[in-house]
């Protein structure tokens, strides 16, 4: 297609559902000279269409975090059919990034601003020796854990709470930082007051799972929004409860403290997956 004929086309808004292995990437957000999911998608779109929109994700997953169904949105002039764009992207992207779905959506749709809920999954391998083909995707945790305490602890987090104690205490996460901008924008879209660390957790559960590689514990959490490192900090704290290093009765006090130092350690990125992102049907 010539430049003139492409310029005559109207912009269309696209929605991609993307799965990726985050191990070899420095997170979602594009960074100079570093491999990122957003950067790979932008480069692939440029090679295919001659346009280079910056795909906006539902959230900026950290380095090493994976996604089963990340959502991205962007606009293109190119009048390419959805199935052709999906096929072309999967041919040019690295094998660790796959476009699971591609579709055009109303212009009012935005992957981050239109989201109403997200779900994450954290995977823990329970046995003494973690198979190498699982090591990139689980936290190998052979300690003796009281699963019932883990489940009881997870239930405490359900409902509306101030999760400041479980938010990353990053000095660089200032009002001018892009990650701070994301949390502020997403909070505004959900009508959460600016700067608030209050979030609503709809479900918070631990499940035991016997996979091909061995015994697993999987934490699944769904809520209207999540703070930076929140899921990993929740998991690290709950594991301290399961190991007996922290009493279950201390959890309400940790929430009330609104202080990151009151909670437990941050669980490693490799066990975390963005499982799904939900949208109101009216925006689709």
N, C-alpha and C positions, 0 to 999 in steps of 0.2 A: 504494500500500500504506500502511495506517495505521501510526502509530508503534507501537501495541500489537501488531499482527500481525507487524511486522518484528522487534520485540523478542523474539518467540517463536522466531524462526529461530536456528539454531545458526550459529556462525562457520564459514566455510570458508576454507581457504588457497588463494590464487590465485598463479599463475605467469604473468608476462607476458614475452614476448620483444619488445624494443623497438629500433627503429632511429631514429637521429636525426642531424641536422646540428647539431653543437655550436657553430657559429660565433657565434650570437647569444645564447648562454647562458653563464652564469658557472659552468659545470660541472654535475655531477650534483646535489650536495648542496644542499638548500634553504637559502636565505639571505634575511634580511629585505630586502624592497624590491628584490630583484634577480631576474631571470629565470633559473630553473634547471630542469633536466629533472624532478627529483624534485618540485619545487613545482608544475610544470604538470600532472604526473600526479595529484598529490594533489587539486588544484583540480578537475580533470576528473572524478575519481571522486566528489567531493562534489556536483558539479552533476548527475551521472547517478543516484547512489544515495542521496544525503542523508547518506552516511557519508564520513568524511575520514581514512582510514588513511594513514600515511606509508609509501609503497612503499620497501622496502629493496633496494638494488641489489647486484649482484655485486661492484661496486667503484665508487669515486667518481671518475669521469673528470673531468679538469681543464677549466677554461674553454677553449673552442675545440676540444676533442677530440671526435671523432665516434664513433658506434657503429653497427655492422652488426647486432649481436645482443646487446645488453645484456639482462640478465635481472633482473627485479624480482619481489618477493614481498610479499604483504600479506594481511590477512583481511577478509572482508566477511560481513555477515548477509544482505544482499539475495540472494534466490534467482534471480538472473538467469542465463540460459543463456550459455555461454562465447561463442558466436558473436554474441549480442546485445551483450554487454559490449564485445567487440572492435570491433564496428561503431559503437557509441555513443561509445567513446573516440576513434576515428578521426574522428568527426564533430565532436567538441568540442575536440580537441587542435589546436595550431597545425600547419600542413602540414609543418613541419620535424621533427615527431615522429610516428612511425607505430608502432602496435602490430601486429607481424607475426603473433603467436600469443597466445592466451589460453586457459588451462586451469586446472581445479582440481587440486590435488595433496595428498598426505598432509600432516597437520599438522606433521610433523617436518621438512618442507622449509623451507629458508631460502636465499634467493638468494646470500648471501655465505658463510655458514657451511658450506653443503652443497657448495660448488664444489670440484672436485678439480684443475681445470686451466683455463687461459685462453690465448687466442691473440690477438695483436695484429698489425696490419699498418701499415707506414709507407710512404707513397707519395712518391716524388721525381720531379719533372718534369725531363727532361734537356735540353730544347731552349732556344734563346736567348730566345724569347718565349712566355710562358705564356698560353694562351687565357683570357679572363676567366671563362668558365664552369667552369674548373678551379681557379682561383686559391684558392678557399676550401678546397680538399680536397687540395692537394699542397704540398710544399716545392719551389719553383722553384729549381733548383740547376744552372746551366749550366756549372759548372766541369768541366774534364777530370778524369774519375775512372777509376782502375784497378779495373775490376769484379772481376778475379780476386783482387786484394788484399782487396776488400770481402768476397768469399766466404770467403777464408781466415781473415779476421778474425772473421767471424760464427761459423765452426766452433769457434774457441777458446772461445766462450761456452757451448757445449753442455756438458751435464753439471752436476754440483753444484759451485757456487762461492760464495764470499763476495762479494756485489755491493755492498758498502758504498761503494766508489769511484764507483758509478753511481747512488747514491741521492741525492735532493735534500737539500742541506745547509740546511734551513729552520730558522732559530732558533725560529720559532713552533710547529714540529712537536714539541711537548713531550708528556709522558705524559698531560697533561690535554686535549690537542687531539683533536678528533673524528677527524681523519685518522689520527693515531697509534693511536687506539682501533681503527680499522678494520684497520690492518695487524696489530695485535696479535691481534685476534679471528680474522682469517683465518689467521694463522700458527698459532694454537692449534688451529683446526679441522684444519689439515694436519699437526698434531703437530710443528711447528717450534718450537724453544725460544723463549720470550718474549724479545723484543729482538734476536733473531738476524737477520742480514742475509744468511744463506745461503739460496739458492734453487736449484732444479733446472730447467735449461732442456732440454727434450726435443728441440727443433729450432730452428735459427737459420740462416736462408738468405736470400740475395738472389736475386731473379729479374728478368730483363729482360722488358719488356712493351711492345708497340707498340699503344697505344690510339688511339681516334679523334682525340684532340687532339694526339698526338705520342708520342715515346719516353718511357718511364717505367722507373724502377727501383723495385722493391717489396721491402721487407724484411718477412719474416714470422717471428715468434718465438712459440713455444708453451712454457709452463712451468707449474710447480705454484703459482707466485705471483710477483708483481712488486712492487718497492719504488716509492716515490713518485718519479715522473719517470724511472724506470729505463730504459724503452724509449727515450725521447727522448734520454737521456744516452748510451746505447749507440749510437744512430744518429749523434749528433753526433761521438762519438769515432771511429766507423768511417769517417765522411766525411773526417775529418782524415787517416786512414790512406790512403783512396782518393785524396786530393789530394796525398799525399806530404809532408804537414806533420808526420806522426807515423809512425815506423817500426813495421812489423808486429811485430817482435821485442820492442817495448816493452809490448805488451798484457798479457802475463803479469805483468809488474812492476806495471802499473797495478792489476790485480786484487789483487795481494799487498799493495799499499800501503794499502788500505782507507781511502782519503782522497779525497774528492770533487775536491779541487784537482788530483789527479794525472790525472784523465780529461779528455776534451774537452768542448766546449760542449753545451748542451741544444738539441736540434733543435726548431723551432717546433711548437706544438700542432696546427696546421691539417693536417699530414700524417698524423696518427695516428688509427687506427680500432681500437676494440675489436671484434675479428672474431668471437669465439665464446667461450662459457663451457661447461665440461663438468661433468657430474654423474654420480655413481654411480647406476646404474639402480635400485638398491635404495631410494633416497630418492624416486624418482618412481613 
